[in-house]
Amino acid sequence: CSDGLSDMINNKVITSILTSNKTLKQKGKALIDAANEAGGKDNITVVLVENNKEPQILEATKPVTVFKKNDEDKPHENAEREA
């Protein structure tokens, strides 16, 4: 949403509208109506997207360290100081 919405109504109101049993279109209209009723001092933009895909469960992995061939040939900073 734009600040025209978030500056006019608080997160509690936004959350109550978004968690209601209305359609996305009705929720969008309710958010805009609430901001206008609170004064509507700025342009109001609301974009709602429904994600109805099944959640994926991914396994966390450790990052893999990859050394480039050029990096192995270069002397380390500390090696120059020690010499």
Secondary structure, 3 states (H helix, E strand, C coil): CCHHHHCCCCHHHHHHHHCCCCCHHHHHHHHHHHHHHCCCCCCCCCCCCCCCCCCCCCCCCCCCCCCCHHHHHCCCHHHHHHC
